[in-house]
Structure formats: structure tokens, C-alpha cells
Amino acid sequence: MSDGMNETTASQHEEATAASQEGQLQEEQPQDGQFQHQQPEGGLVAEAPNTVASDTDAPDTDAPDVNVSETDTDTSDAGTPASDASDTGTPDSATPGESATPDTAAASFEPLTVTYERLRHTNDVAELHEYARRPLPDRSLQAAFSRATALLEAVAGNQHTPLEDRVFLATEMPFPNILVKLSEDPEPQVRRGVAANQDDKNWLVGRLTKDPDPSVRDAALRNPRTSWKMRLEGAQNPEVDADTLDFLSTLGVSCEPGAPVVLAGMVRRAVALNPQASQETLQRLSADTSPSVARCAQRRLEAAQTGESN
């Protein structure tokens, strides 16, 4: 019986021993998520500690991992960043053999004021000629059109612009800023072109009716844009030549037959009284449809005959 008890005791002891060893193994086996192994760059795996750290006894093992990563990043930042090198060196877009200067068209563009002043003072005849004869942009391109006409003003005011180009601008351009500039040109040929330009403003052509050059005055008085006031003053001016007076004597008759009757008659009457009127002009006016004009012309003819007889 003692043998049976001994066997029972031995069996219980072995079971207790086995249970104790199994519990120890379970305590040594780490639970999922309890440890993290860090894989350093060298490829070695850091071993986890044999003891289990509780949440209250030791900080989370993730914290050292983060600190190590941040330390590595800081170490990398301590050197020269790639972006900094790019900022101080050749631009990213530049390649060997490629120029870093701006686009050719943008580089050659001049502000309007710079180009205007250059053209106003340059003595480059070829450039001035090219600008004077350059076709204007379409009016729908407002910015380009305004720029071109502004630059023509500079060309018109430059005395190095060839005479034939200034005459061309005076006779062909409809823009007041250009015509005003050319109306002050020292060459009568240019001013005459402005005086005959039917795109003139009436105040501008009226000013030219008093020009010191007879040919300019004549062209201005013949311009339909001239006001009747200026025509009347021209017909009264004793310095106006006979040819211009002869033209004025036809207003409202053979020239501009639809002109206001009273105004045209006043101009013809002034011609009849002007001492510079020719005999041919007076002969025609003596038969004028306006009685006042005809009487003035007849008296002038009679006075001339009386003077000849004496």
C-alpha cells in the first residue's frame, strides 16, 4: 500500500513540476504588441528584454523608436539641403548649353515712353523711315494700335525723319496728335499737307488759314473742314493771294453748291471788296445771284475803269 501511495505522490509531483515549468514558459513568452523590435540599418535585430515591463513601471517602447528617427532626421538636416543648393546654384530649368536669359521677344520689348523718347531724338534715318511707313495694326487690337499711333507722333516731330515721310504723314494720317505735331513743322510743304488734310479738326485747319506761307493758307481755306468764320476772315484778309480769293468767290455756287446761302454770300461779298481780287473774279461776281455781292463787284469794276480813265 505504501508503494501505491508513493507512486501517487510521485505522479502528483511530476504533474506539479510540469505545470510549474509550463507557467514559467508562458511568463517568458512576450505577448502580442508588448515589445517592438527595431531593425537598424546594419541589419541586426535588437533583442527584447527578458523581463516584462508593465505600463506603470516603464515608458512605452515606441517612444525611443520615434526619438531615434527624429535624431536621424535632424542629423540629415544638419547638412546642406538639396533645395538650398538648387537656390544658390544653376536653376533647375537650366541645362548645359542652354541660356538662362529671358525670352528674346520679352527682352527686346521696350516700354512705350522709352521707345517714344528714343524715336523723338534719334538721328537714325532708316529707323525713322521704317516707323513712318510701317502699316498700322488693326483697330480691334487696341493696345497695339494706340502704341503705334503714339510712336508716329514721335517720328513726326523728329526733324531727322525724311521730308517725304513727314509729308506722307501730314497728308495721309487722320490722327490729331500727329497732325498737330506736323502743323508746326518748319517746312511749308509739310504744313501744306496738314492744311489740305480733310481729317483735320476745324480749329487746326483754321489756325493754318493764318499761316505765313501763302500756299499753306490757300490749302487751309480750300479745305472743307475750315469753318465759315475762317473762310470769311480769309476773304477779308488783304494778304491772301488772288488765286485763293478766286476759289472763295465760288463757294455756294460752283463749289459746294449746297452750302448755307447766307454764309456763302457773305464770303463772296468779302471777296468782292478785297483789293487783292482779280479783274476776272470781279467780272464773275458782278453777275452773282446775290444782289449785294453783284453790287459790290460792279462798284469795284466801275472804280477801276474810272481810275484808268483819269
C-alpha positions as CSV (number, residue, x, y, z in Angstrom):
1,M,0.0,0.0,0.0
2,S,2.9,2.3,0.7
3,D,4.1,1.6,-2.8
4,G,0.8,2.8,-4.2
5,M,0.9,5.9,-2.2
6,N,4.5,6.6,-3.2
7,E,3.5,6.2,-6.9
8,T,0.6,8.6,-6.4
9,T,2.8,11.1,-4.7
10,A,5.5,10.8,-7.4
11,S,2.8,11.3,-10.1
12,Q,1.4,14.4,-8.4
13,H,4.9,15.8,-8.0
14,E,5.7,15.3,-11.7
15,E,2.4,17.0,-12.7
16,A,3.1,19.9,-10.4
17,T,6.6,20.2,-11.8
18,A,5.3,20.1,-15.4
19,A,2.7,22.7,-14.6
20,S,5.3,25.0,-13.0
21,Q,7.6,24.7,-16.0
22,E,4.7,25.4,-18.4
23,G,3.7,28.5,-16.4
24,Q,7.3,29.8,-16.4
25,L,7.5,29.3,-20.2
26,Q,4.2,31.3,-20.6
27,E,5.7,34.1,-18.4
28,E,8.8,34.2,-20.6
29,Q,6.8,34.3,-23.8
30,P,6.1,38.0,-24.7
31,Q,2.5,38.9,-25.5
32,D,1.5,40.4,-28.9
33,G,2.2,44.1,-29.0
34,Q,4.2,44.1,-25.8
35,F,7.5,44.6,-27.5
36,Q,8.6,46.2,-30.8
37,H,11.9,45.1,-32.4
38,Q,13.7,47.9,-34.2
39,Q,15.6,46.9,-37.4
40,P,18.6,49.2,-37.6
41,E,20.4,49.9,-40.8
42,G,23.1,47.4,-40.0
43,G,20.6,44.5,-40.3
44,L,20.9,43.3,-36.6
45,V,17.7,42.8,-34.6
46,A,17.7,44.2,-31.2
47,E,16.7,41.7,-28.6
48,A,13.8,42.3,-26.3
49,P,14.4,42.3,-22.6
50,N,13.7,39.1,-20.8
51,T,11.5,40.8,-18.2
52,V,8.1,42.1,-18.9
53,A,7.7,45.8,-18.4
54,S,4.3,46.9,-17.1
55,D,2.5,50.1,-18.3
56,T,3.3,51.7,-15.0
57,D,6.8,50.6,-14.4
58,A,8.4,51.7,-17.7
59,P,7.6,54.1,-20.6
60,D,6.2,52.8,-23.9
61,T,9.0,51.2,-26.0
62,D,7.6,53.2,-29.0
63,A,9.0,56.5,-27.7
64,P,12.7,55.5,-28.1
65,D,11.9,54.5,-31.7
66,V,10.4,57.9,-32.5
67,N,13.3,59.7,-30.9
68,V,15.8,57.7,-32.8
69,S,14.0,58.6,-36.1
70,E,13.9,62.3,-35.2
71,T,17.5,62.3,-34.4
72,D,18.4,60.7,-37.7
73,T,16.3,63.4,-39.5
74,D,18.0,66.2,-37.5
75,T,21.4,64.8,-38.4
76,S,20.4,64.8,-42.1
77,D,19.1,68.4,-41.9
78,A,22.4,69.5,-40.4
79,G,24.0,69.2,-43.9
80,T,23.2,71.3,-46.9
81,P,19.7,70.7,-48.2
82,A,19.2,69.8,-51.8
83,S,16.8,72.7,-52.3
84,D,19.2,75.2,-50.8
85,A,21.9,74.0,-53.2
86,S,19.5,74.5,-56.1
87,D,18.6,78.0,-55.0
88,T,22.2,79.1,-54.9
89,G,23.4,77.3,-58.0
90,T,22.1,77.0,-61.5
91,P,18.3,77.0,-61.8
92,D,16.6,73.7,-62.2
93,S,15.4,74.5,-65.7
94,A,18.8,75.4,-66.9
95,T,20.7,72.7,-68.8
96,P,24.2,72.7,-70.1
97,G,24.4,74.8,-73.2
98,E,21.1,76.5,-72.5
99,S,20.9,80.2,-71.9
100,A,19.3,81.4,-68.7
101,T,18.4,84.8,-70.2
102,P,14.7,85.8,-70.7
103,D,12.8,85.1,-73.9
104,T,14.1,87.1,-76.8
105,A,10.8,88.8,-77.6
106,A,10.4,89.8,-73.9
107,A,14.0,91.0,-73.7
108,S,13.6,93.2,-76.8
109,F,10.3,94.8,-75.7
110,E,10.6,98.5,-74.7
111,P,8.1,100.5,-72.6
112,L,6.2,103.0,-74.7
113,T,7.8,106.0,-73.0
114,V,11.3,104.7,-73.6
115,T,10.7,104.0,-77.3
116,Y,8.9,107.3,-77.7
117,E,11.8,109.3,-76.4
118,R,14.3,107.3,-78.4
119,L,12.4,108.0,-81.6
120,R,11.9,111.6,-80.8
121,H,15.7,112.2,-80.5
122,T,17.3,109.6,-82.7
123,N,19.1,110.6,-85.9
124,D,18.7,107.1,-87.4
125,V,17.1,108.0,-90.7
126,A,16.5,104.3,-91.7
127,E,14.6,103.5,-88.4
128,L,12.5,106.7,-88.7
129,H,11.6,105.9,-92.2
130,E,10.6,102.3,-91.3
131,Y,8.3,103.6,-88.5
132,A,6.8,106.2,-90.7
133,R,5.8,103.7,-93.4
134,R,5.0,100.7,-91.2
135,P,1.4,99.6,-91.6
136,L,-0.8,100.3,-88.6
137,P,-2.3,97.4,-86.6
138,D,-5.9,96.7,-86.9
139,R,-8.1,99.0,-84.7
140,S,-9.5,96.0,-82.9
141,L,-6.1,95.4,-81.4
142,Q,-6.5,98.5,-79.2
143,A,-3.2,98.3,-77.2
144,A,-1.0,97.8,-80.3
145,F,-2.9,100.4,-82.3
146,S,-2.6,103.0,-79.6
147,R,1.1,102.3,-79.2
148,A,1.7,102.6,-82.9
149,T,0.0,106.0,-83.3
150,A,1.8,107.3,-80.2
151,L,5.1,106.4,-81.7
152,L,4.2,108.0,-85.0
153,E,3.8,111.3,-83.1
154,A,7.4,111.0,-82.0
155,V,8.5,110.2,-85.6
156,A,6.5,113.2,-86.9
157,G,8.2,115.6,-84.5
158,N,11.7,114.5,-85.3
159,Q,13.4,116.7,-87.9
160,H,15.7,113.8,-88.9
161,T,12.6,112.0,-90.3
162,P,13.0,112.3,-94.1
163,L,10.9,115.2,-95.6
164,E,9.0,112.9,-97.9
165,D,8.0,110.8,-94.9
166,R,6.8,113.8,-92.9
167,V,4.8,115.0,-96.0
168,F,3.3,111.4,-96.2
169,L,2.2,111.5,-92.6
170,A,0.8,115.0,-93.0
171,T,-1.4,114.1,-95.9
172,E,-2.3,110.5,-95.0
173,M,-2.7,110.3,-91.2
174,P,-6.1,111.1,-89.7
175,F,-4.8,111.3,-86.1
176,P,-5.0,114.7,-84.4
177,N,-1.9,114.2,-82.2
178,I,0.2,113.6,-85.3
179,L,-1.3,116.4,-87.4
180,V,-0.9,118.9,-84.6
181,K,2.8,118.0,-84.4
182,L,3.2,118.3,-88.1
183,S,1.3,121.6,-88.3
184,E,4.3,123.2,-86.5
185,D,6.9,121.7,-88.9
186,P,9.4,124.3,-90.3
187,E,8.9,123.1,-93.8
188,P,5.9,124.7,-95.6
189,Q,5.5,121.6,-97.7
190,V,4.7,119.6,-94.6
191,R,2.3,122.3,-93.2
192,R,0.6,122.4,-96.5
193,G,-0.1,118.7,-96.3
194,V,-1.7,119.2,-93.0
195,A,-3.8,122.2,-94.2
196,A,-5.2,120.1,-97.0
197,N,-5.9,117.0,-94.9
198,Q,-9.7,116.6,-94.7
199,D,-9.3,114.7,-91.4
200,D,-8.2,117.9,-89.7
201,K,-10.1,119.3,-86.8
202,N,-11.7,122.6,-87.8
203,W,-9.7,124.5,-85.2
204,L,-6.4,123.1,-86.5
205,V,-7.1,123.9,-90.2
206,G,-8.5,127.3,-89.1
207,R,-5.2,128.1,-87.4
208,L,-3.4,127.3,-90.7
209,T,-5.6,129.8,-92.6
210,K,-3.3,132.4,-90.9
211,D,-0.1,130.6,-91.8
212,P,2.7,133.0,-93.0
213,D,3.2,130.9,-96.2
214,P,0.6,131.7,-98.9
215,S,0.4,128.1,-100.2
216,V,-0.4,126.9,-96.7
217,R,-3.2,129.5,-96.2
218,D,-4.6,128.7,-99.6
219,A,-4.7,124.9,-98.8
220,A,-6.4,125.6,-95.5
221,L,-9.0,127.9,-96.9
222,R,-9.8,125.3,-99.6
223,N,-10.3,122.6,-97.0
224,P,-14.0,121.7,-96.5
225,R,-13.2,121.3,-92.8
226,T,-12.5,125.1,-92.5
227,S,-15.2,126.9,-90.6
228,W,-17.2,129.6,-92.3
229,K,-15.8,132.1,-89.9
230,M,-12.3,131.3,-91.0
231,R,-13.3,131.5,-94.6
232,L,-14.9,134.9,-94.1
233,E,-11.7,136.1,-92.3
234,G,-9.6,134.8,-95.2
235,A,-11.8,136.5,-97.8
236,Q,-11.3,139.8,-95.9
237,N,-7.5,139.4,-95.5
238,P,-5.6,141.7,-97.9
239,E,-2.6,139.4,-97.7
240,V,-4.5,136.4,-99.2
241,D,-3.4,135.8,-102.8
242,A,-5.7,136.3,-105.8
243,D,-6.0,132.6,-106.6
244,T,-7.3,131.8,-103.1
245,L,-9.8,134.7,-103.3
246,D,-11.0,133.3,-106.7
247,F,-11.7,130.0,-105.0
248,L,-13.6,131.6,-102.2
249,S,-15.7,133.5,-104.7
250,T,-17.1,130.2,-106.0
251,L,-18.4,129.0,-102.6
252,G,-22.1,128.2,-102.7
253,V,-22.1,128.5,-106.5
254,S,-19.9,126.1,-108.4
255,C,-18.1,124.9,-105.3
256,E,-20.1,123.4,-102.5
257,P,-23.5,124.3,-104.1
258,G,-25.3,123.0,-101.0
259,A,-23.5,125.5,-98.7
260,P,-25.6,127.8,-96.5
261,V,-26.8,130.6,-98.8
262,V,-26.3,133.5,-96.3
263,L,-22.8,132.4,-95.2
264,A,-21.6,131.7,-98.7
265,G,-22.9,135.0,-99.9
266,M,-21.1,136.8,-97.1
267,V,-17.8,135.2,-98.1
268,R,-18.3,136.1,-101.8
269,R,-19.2,139.7,-100.9
270,A,-16.0,140.0,-98.8
271,V,-14.0,138.8,-101.8
272,A,-15.6,141.4,-104.0
273,L,-14.5,144.1,-101.5
274,N,-10.9,142.7,-101.2
275,P,-8.4,144.8,-103.0
276,Q,-6.4,141.7,-104.0
277,A,-9.3,140.2,-106.0
278,S,-8.5,140.0,-109.7
279,Q,-10.5,141.5,-112.5
280,E,-11.7,138.1,-113.7
281,T,-13.0,137.4,-110.2
282,L,-14.8,140.7,-110.1
283,Q,-16.3,140.2,-113.5
284,R,-17.8,136.9,-112.4
285,L,-19.1,138.3,-109.1
286,S,-20.8,141.2,-110.9
287,A,-23.3,138.7,-112.2
288,D,-23.7,136.9,-108.9
289,T,-27.2,135.7,-107.9
290,S,-26.9,137.6,-104.6
291,P,-27.7,141.3,-105.3
292,S,-25.4,142.5,-102.5
293,V,-22.5,140.6,-104.0
294,A,-23.2,141.7,-107.5
295,R,-23.4,145.4,-106.5
296,C,-20.1,145.3,-104.6
297,A,-18.4,143.7,-107.6
298,Q,-19.9,146.2,-110.1
299,R,-18.7,149.2,-108.0
300,R,-15.2,147.8,-107.9
301,L,-15.2,147.4,-111.6
302,E,-16.5,150.9,-112.1
303,A,-13.9,152.4,-109.8
304,A,-11.2,150.6,-111.6
305,Q,-12.5,152.0,-115.0
306,T,-12.7,155.5,-113.6
307,G,-9.2,155.3,-112.3
308,E,-7.9,154.1,-115.7
309,S,-9.7,156.9,-117.5
310,N,-8.2,159.5,-115.2
